[in-house]
């Protein structure tokens, strides 16, 4: 009975973390380029009372054995890299990646981060930056006198100056990873590379399996609110059932205590 208390408690803790993850997904339903998280579960240690194939006497053997588990735990979490819906904004510096890949951003402190959020803008020096001031890498600079800016699907940035001349401002590249699900979330819509994600590979949009750029659009979160609400209900019911198991175990312990008296 004491084991049943601990087993059910492990289930409650796991479901609480599931609710925390779902809540974060729902909270970021309107975050540009956000990738939802999914938890995975694994069973805990099993106590074996009788092994499979153990002799039962008379030449018979146990076909199934006897084992009792001790609960569950969270084995890990992973970002779901499904493409979010592309929303047309009409803003000239809004960029969406249609397909795999990330924008590389260099923060003010020199750290390199990666993002699917392509809501860029010009700073006072004419460079394309994120809302937090991180520089799009390679850096793109649009000097004064720019009349019209065009960003092609393959990343070429060109503009028409106030003299009516066509100018080339640079090329935007996309970064790919062998295992994008291994990227570490850093907050602020940023991800960082590590040993699990593999080394970053800078490629031209549309080449080597990379996505294409779409100017004047942003990628929405891939969170589906209805699916998250259904998962939330399931997690809540599982939590309630585990709490009921604890209540039953407690009642059984009370019965045993009354017998002793």
GIQUI-V642025 format. One record per backbone hydrogen bond with DSSP energy under -0.5 kcal/mol. NH is the residue of the N-H (numbers start at 1). CO is the residue of the C=O. If there is no record, write none. Layout:
nh=NH co=CO
nh=NH co=CO
This chain:
nh=5 co=1
nh=6 co=2
nh=7 co=3
nh=8 co=4
nh=9 co=5
nh=10 co=6
nh=11 co=7
nh=12 co=8
nh=13 co=9
nh=14 co=10
nh=15 co=11
nh=16 co=12
nh=17 co=13
nh=18 co=14
nh=19 co=15
nh=20 co=16
nh=21 co=17
nh=22 co=18
nh=23 co=19
nh=24 co=20
nh=25 co=21
nh=26 co=22
nh=27 co=23
nh=28 co=24
nh=29 co=26
nh=31 co=28
nh=32 co=30
nh=33 co=219
nh=34 co=31
nh=36 co=34
nh=38 co=78
nh=40 co=76
nh=42 co=73
nh=44 co=71
nh=47 co=68
nh=48 co=46
nh=49 co=47
nh=49 co=66
nh=50 co=66
nh=53 co=62
nh=54 co=51
nh=56 co=60
nh=57 co=60
nh=60 co=57
nh=62 co=54
nh=66 co=50
nh=68 co=47
nh=70 co=45
nh=73 co=42
nh=75 co=40
nh=76 co=40
nh=78 co=38
nh=79 co=181
nh=80 co=36
nh=81 co=79
nh=85 co=221
nh=87 co=85
nh=87 co=218
nh=89 co=216
nh=90 co=216
nh=94 co=91
nh=95 co=118
nh=96 co=214
nh=98 co=96
nh=98 co=212
nh=99 co=97
nh=102 co=175
nh=103 co=115
nh=104 co=137
nh=105 co=113
nh=106 co=135
nh=107 co=105
nh=107 co=111
nh=110 co=107
nh=113 co=105
nh=114 co=191
nh=115 co=103
nh=118 co=116
nh=120 co=93
nh=120 co=118
nh=121 co=129
nh=123 co=127
nh=126 co=123
nh=128 co=140
nh=129 co=121
nh=130 co=134
nh=133 co=130
nh=135 co=106
nh=136 co=128
nh=137 co=104
nh=141 co=169
nh=142 co=126
nh=143 co=141
nh=146 co=143
nh=147 co=160
nh=148 co=160
nh=150 co=158
nh=152 co=150
nh=152 co=156
nh=155 co=152
nh=157 co=170
nh=158 co=150
nh=158 co=156
nh=159 co=167
nh=160 co=148
nh=161 co=159
nh=161 co=165
nh=162 co=145
nh=164 co=161
nh=167 co=159
nh=169 co=157
nh=169 co=167
nh=170 co=157
nh=172 co=155
nh=174 co=203
nh=175 co=102
nh=176 co=201
nh=179 co=197
nh=180 co=177
nh=182 co=179
nh=183 co=180
nh=184 co=192
nh=185 co=183
nh=186 co=190
nh=187 co=190
nh=190 co=187
nh=191 co=114
nh=192 co=184
nh=198 co=194
nh=201 co=176
nh=203 co=174
nh=203 co=201
nh=205 co=172
nh=206 co=211
nh=207 co=204
nh=210 co=207
nh=211 co=100
nh=212 co=98
nh=213 co=153
nh=214 co=96
nh=216 co=94
nh=217 co=94
nh=217 co=214
nh=218 co=87
nh=220 co=85
nh=220 co=218
nh=222 co=34
nh=225 co=223
nh=228 co=224
nh=229 co=225
nh=230 co=226
nh=231 co=227
nh=232 co=228
nh=233 co=229
nh=234 co=230
nh=235 co=231
nh=236 co=232
nh=237 co=233
nh=238 co=234
nh=239 co=235
nh=240 co=236
nh=241 co=237
nh=242 co=238
nh=243 co=239
nh=244 co=240
nh=245 co=241
nh=246 co=242
nh=247 co=243
nh=248 co=244
nh=249 co=245
nh=250 co=246
nh=251 co=247
nh=252 co=248
nh=253 co=249
nh=254 co=250
nh=255 co=251
nh=256 co=252
nh=257 co=253
nh=258 co=254
nh=259 co=255
nh=260 co=256
nh=261 co=257
